[in-house]
Amino acid sequence: MINQILHKVRTLSASCKKWLTLTAATVFLVLVVISCSTVHRTVVLLPKVPGANYIGSTECDACHHNIYQGFATADHARLMAQGTNALYVGCESCHGPGSSHAESGGEVKPPFSFMAGRPFANSFGSHVATTKARSTENMCFQCHADVRGQFNLPDHHPVPEGRMTCTDCHSPHKGSIFKGGGTALTAENDACLRCHQAQKGPHVFEHEAMREGCTTCHTAHGSVNDKLLTVRDANLCLKCHFQQLQSGSVIIGGVDHTVRLQQGTCWTAGCHEAVHGSRVNPALQF
């Protein structure tokens, strides 16, 4: 009797081991399939517009060949739709379904257009009364809701006021979404320096932070601090400039800054006003 019981235990134990092995193998295969199916693309839910259908980006090539050809390299070309009836709708992801636009030979503008013309009747796109700046902004915010929030902060680039558009700094149709830039460190600030010429230089005594890029100190869209600064006080400078405490004194760059730090920020206390670079003083003074 005891031998029979032991035999049954051994049989059950072997069965359990086999079952656990099969379960582990199944879980492993599922994980492999999931990991292999991950793609570096953005999936968007395209809006439906009554009376217009999606026709695909290839139809745009007939009239907009230069834009269509360059769009293959654009970051926005990664936009896609999934499903058995999905078309490659890169252009229409932003401009809306283009059937009426194509059938009218361009007379009827797409549901979302950024130029004057007879608009397609819909509740999605812009209208003649909407300025170019605001219509562009509203279209971008369909996906970039976080940027909408940044432009609501107290200090921001004048995009909501209509004095700038998103395309002043971003290229939606070709190459990187960021205008300027490149592998050279001196090219990283190109997008900002096209407008901010006074900060461009050249400077006899440069501020090395410019090599790191404008966004080292400034946010691009909006900030709670003046001049789009990431930090409002001397702590902004102290992110890079190492400080030491010696006998109760704050030493920065070998100089006692204990009293100076109490007088205000580094650029308002009368010490380092030329924060982007100076032509006369290595300590970045005017």
VONUGU-171098 format. One line per field, with one value per residue (C-alpha): x, y, z; residue number from 1. Coordinates in pm, 1 decimal. Layout:
VONUGU-171098
px = X;...
py = Y;...
pz = Z;...
k = NUM;...
end
This chain:
VONUGU-171098
px = 0.0;278.2;468.8;159.9;108.0;473.2;446.2;137.7;316.1;615.4;383.7;196.2;524.4;652.1;323.9;341.6;698.5;598.8;298.7;509.7;769.8;505.9;350.9;685.6;764.9;427.5;475.9;824.6;697.4;419.9;673.4;895.4;605.9;503.2;856.3;912.9;590.1;693.1;752.9;895.8;585.5;307.7;-50.7;-313.1;-690.1;-786.9;-1094.1;-1401.6;-1528.6;-1877.2;-1861.4;-1487.6;-1285.8;-923.1;-745.7;-384.5;-72.3;14.9;-271.5;-101.3;205.9;31.2;26.0;258.3;551.7;829.7;650.7;552.7;908.5;1059.3;793.6;947.3;1232.5;1010.5;952.9;581.0;602.7;594.2;225.1;18.4;-323.8;-387.4;-661.9;-762.9;-902.9;-629.8;-448.4;-109.9;-245.8;61.3;-53.9;-414.8;-319.1;-284.5;-486.4;-786.8;-942.1;-856.0;-1109.6;-1300.3;-975.5;-846.4;-1175.4;-1212.5;-861.5;-756.0;-1040.8;-1190.7;-931.3;-871.1;-1075.7;-778.5;-595.9;-350.1;-418.5;-698.1;-952.2;-1295.5;-1301.6;-1458.9;-1767.4;-1680.5;-1635.5;-1278.7;-1060.3;-991.0;-1206.8;-1137.2;-1188.1;-916.0;-569.0;-291.0;-100.5;-392.5;-508.6;-161.9;-140.0;-479.1;-393.1;-68.5;-245.5;-466.9;-173.7;57.7;-173.2;121.9;259.1;-80.5;-43.5;307.8;184.8;-64.1;218.4;288.9;596.8;581.2;663.8;384.1;219.6;-122.1;-118.9;-77.7;263.0;435.5;338.6;463.1;625.1;853.9;1057.8;942.3;950.5;649.3;716.0;1085.1;1364.1;1386.4;1094.8;1348.6;1475.9;1849.5;2046.7;2292.2;2593.7;2804.5;2768.2;2760.3;2454.7;2232.1;2111.6;2033.2;1655.3;1667.3;1938.0;1745.1;1530.2;1756.3;2041.2;2174.9;2262.1;2435.3;2769.7;3048.4;3177.6;3537.7;3458.8;3189.9;2969.3;3037.8;2672.5;2591.2;2773.8;2531.0;2227.3;1977.6;1754.1;2021.8;1881.6;1555.4;1241.1;1117.8;744.5;656.7;776.8;666.0;988.8;1074.7;1263.5;1156.9;1421.7;1415.0;1518.7;1449.4;1745.9;2117.9;2049.0;2031.8;2401.3;2493.6;2380.7;2711.0;2930.5;3060.2;3040.0;3242.7;3179.7;3490.2;3467.6;3108.6;3182.4;3047.9;3334.7;3256.2;3537.8;3786.1;3601.8;3396.1;3030.9;2867.4;2747.9;2700.0;2450.8;2240.1;2220.2;2010.0;2060.3;2397.3;2280.2;2089.8;2333.1;2566.8;2820.3;2751.4;2504.2;2637.1;2509.5;2542.3;2891.1;3095.7;3324.1;3512.7;3522.1;3606.9;3370.9;3080.8;3031.4;2922.3
py = 0.0;243.2;163.7;235.0;569.9;668.1;569.5;789.8;1085.1;1044.7;1030.4;1342.4;1521.8;1442.2;1562.0;1887.2;1948.7;1886.6;2121.7;2395.7;2362.4;2396.0;2697.8;2872.8;2806.2;2947.9;3264.9;3309.2;3277.2;3530.5;3780.2;3727.7;3792.9;4108.7;4247.4;4178.0;4350.7;4681.8;4949.4;5299.2;5465.0;5685.6;5569.6;5840.1;5820.7;6014.4;6237.4;6169.2;6458.4;6424.2;6435.0;6373.3;6054.7;5964.2;5905.6;5854.8;6067.2;5946.2;6156.5;6466.5;6396.3;6510.6;6877.6;6894.1;6691.1;6874.2;6852.4;6489.6;6391.8;6556.7;6422.5;6073.4;6205.8;6399.8;6299.6;6336.7;6064.7;5819.7;5897.3;5598.8;5439.3;5072.7;4843.1;4642.9;4951.3;5192.1;5402.6;5565.1;5903.1;6100.8;6428.8;6379.5;6316.3;6694.6;6830.0;6597.4;6375.7;6519.5;6370.7;6696.9;6891.1;6654.0;6625.9;7005.5;7050.4;7235.6;7488.9;7341.7;7348.0;7043.7;7028.3;7185.7;7438.9;7713.9;7951.2;8157.9;7988.0;7832.9;7614.1;7272.0;7293.7;7107.4;7152.6;7021.9;7258.8;7628.8;7893.5;8210.3;8417.4;8219.7;8366.7;8152.0;8155.9;8044.5;7777.8;7622.1;7627.7;7462.7;7185.7;7100.3;7095.1;6810.5;6580.7;6800.2;6873.1;6906.4;7196.5;7369.0;7366.9;7512.8;7804.2;7885.2;7955.4;8319.6;8361.8;8204.6;8254.5;8461.4;8171.6;8205.7;8577.8;8497.7;8663.3;8330.1;7990.9;7647.2;7619.9;7913.4;7671.3;7329.9;7172.1;6941.5;6847.0;6758.9;6622.7;6676.9;6847.6;7093.2;7359.2;7413.0;7173.6;6917.8;6724.9;7037.2;7187.0;7540.3;7450.6;7341.2;7696.5;7785.5;7776.7;8022.7;8251.4;8318.0;8552.4;8628.4;8787.5;8989.6;8669.9;8514.1;8689.5;8641.5;8721.7;8774.3;8601.5;8341.5;8173.2;7801.3;7725.7;7842.3;7536.0;7315.0;7474.6;7743.7;7491.2;7448.4;7764.9;7830.9;7631.3;7637.0;7697.5;7846.6;7887.3;8023.4;8226.5;8543.1;8505.1;8139.9;8044.4;7694.5;7833.1;8188.2;8257.7;8190.4;7818.0;7827.1;7914.9;7680.7;7383.8;7420.2;7643.3;7437.7;7600.4;7525.8;7608.9;7726.9;7862.4;7971.7;8138.1;8037.7;8009.9;7999.2;8006.9;8078.7;8399.1;8463.6;8498.5;8493.7;8855.0;8865.8;8580.7;8783.3;9078.1;8899.1;8671.6;8642.8;8852.4;9120.7;9186.7;9387.4;9106.3;8896.3;9092.8;8962.0;8611.9;8500.7;8641.5;8958.1;9152.6;9325.8;9114.7;8745.6;8753.0;8819.6;9179.8;9463.0
pz = 0.0;96.1;-222.9;-433.2;-262.2;-318.4;-684.8;-731.4;-562.1;-793.0;-1097.4;-990.4;-920.1;-1268.8;-1421.2;-1226.5;-1340.8;-1702.7;-1668.7;-1511.8;-1787.0;-2057.7;-1882.7;-1850.6;-2215.8;-2322.1;-2116.2;-2261.8;-2618.7;-2552.1;-2416.2;-2720.6;-2957.0;-2770.3;-2761.0;-3130.9;-3227.9;-3070.2;-3335.2;-3316.8;-3456.9;-3332.6;-3381.5;-3418.7;-3436.0;-3747.1;-3728.2;-3938.9;-4149.8;-4307.4;-4686.4;-4715.4;-4739.7;-4686.0;-5016.6;-4909.0;-4936.9;-5286.6;-5424.8;-5284.4;-5498.0;-5816.2;-5709.3;-5409.1;-5539.8;-5355.6;-5021.1;-5079.8;-5172.7;-4865.2;-4629.2;-4641.4;-4424.8;-4183.1;-3823.7;-3888.3;-4153.0;-3863.6;-3813.3;-3916.6;-3890.0;-3823.5;-3948.0;-4253.6;-4429.5;-4320.7;-4579.6;-4549.1;-4450.6;-4349.1;-4507.9;-4402.9;-4041.6;-4009.1;-4302.6;-4276.4;-4546.6;-4887.3;-5129.6;-5184.8;-5216.9;-5486.3;-5675.6;-5696.2;-5833.7;-5522.4;-5520.1;-5204.3;-4930.2;-4709.2;-4386.2;-4213.2;-4427.6;-4339.5;-4629.0;-4776.0;-4997.4;-4999.6;-4686.9;-4666.1;-4444.5;-4125.6;-3753.7;-3740.4;-3940.4;-3951.3;-4115.1;-4306.4;-3990.0;-3815.4;-3855.8;-3997.6;-3670.2;-3458.4;-3704.6;-3717.6;-3340.4;-3295.4;-3539.0;-3360.0;-3025.1;-3146.1;-3062.0;-2853.5;-2561.2;-2322.0;-2527.8;-2509.9;-2132.0;-2152.1;-2362.4;-2085.2;-1841.3;-1746.5;-1969.3;-2314.4;-2679.3;-2841.2;-3022.0;-2848.9;-2933.4;-3304.7;-3344.1;-3403.5;-3539.8;-3448.5;-3794.1;-3714.8;-3505.1;-3627.2;-3973.6;-4019.3;-4381.3;-4408.1;-4192.4;-3819.6;-3651.6;-3506.0;-3743.9;-3728.3;-3514.9;-3640.9;-3525.0;-3471.6;-3125.4;-3269.7;-3479.3;-3191.7;-3127.9;-3490.9;-3448.2;-3157.4;-3297.2;-3617.7;-3408.7;-3112.8;-3308.3;-3012.7;-2829.0;-3129.2;-3103.6;-3190.3;-2843.9;-2741.8;-2414.2;-2469.7;-2214.0;-2246.1;-2169.8;-2524.2;-2651.8;-2462.4;-2623.6;-2532.3;-2357.7;-2091.9;-1932.4;-2118.7;-2185.3;-2542.8;-2502.0;-2166.6;-1808.9;-1473.0;-1471.9;-1660.8;-1991.5;-2014.0;-1758.9;-1613.5;-1271.1;-1156.5;-925.9;-879.1;-860.4;-1239.8;-1256.1;-975.0;-1184.7;-1370.5;-1153.9;-862.4;-519.2;-206.1;157.7;342.2;697.8;642.1;308.6;-34.1;-279.9;-653.5;-906.6;-631.1;-532.4;-219.0;-329.6;14.2;4.7;-372.7;-368.4;-125.0;-366.5;-626.0;-920.5;-1086.0;-1382.3;-1189.7;-904.9;-1128.7;-1170.9;-1481.8;-1694.1;-2026.6;-1967.5;-2330.7;-2387.0;-2348.1;-2578.3;-2297.0;-1982.8;-1915.8;-1613.9;-1855.5;-1755.1;-1984.7
k = 1;2;3;4;5;6;7;8;9;10;11;12;13;14;15;16;17;18;19;20;21;22;23;24;25;26;27;28;29;30;31;32;33;34;35;36;37;38;39;40;41;42;43;44;45;46;47;48;49;50;51;52;53;54;55;56;57;58;59;60;61;62;63;64;65;66;67;68;69;70;71;72;73;74;75;76;77;78;79;80;81;82;83;84;85;86;87;88;89;90;91;92;93;94;95;96;97;98;99;100;101;102;103;104;105;106;107;108;109;110;111;112;113;114;115;116;117;118;119;120;121;122;123;124;125;126;127;128;129;130;131;132;133;134;135;136;137;138;139;140;141;142;143;144;145;146;147;148;149;150;151;152;153;154;155;156;157;158;159;160;161;162;163;164;165;166;167;168;169;170;171;172;173;174;175;176;177;178;179;180;181;182;183;184;185;186;187;188;189;190;191;192;193;194;195;196;197;198;199;200;201;202;203;204;205;206;207;208;209;210;211;212;213;214;215;216;217;218;219;220;221;222;223;224;225;226;227;228;229;230;231;232;233;234;235;236;237;238;239;240;241;242;243;244;245;246;247;248;249;250;251;252;253;254;255;256;257;258;259;260;261;262;263;264;265;266;267;268;269;270;271;272;273;274;275;276;277;278;279;280;281;282;283;284;285;286
end
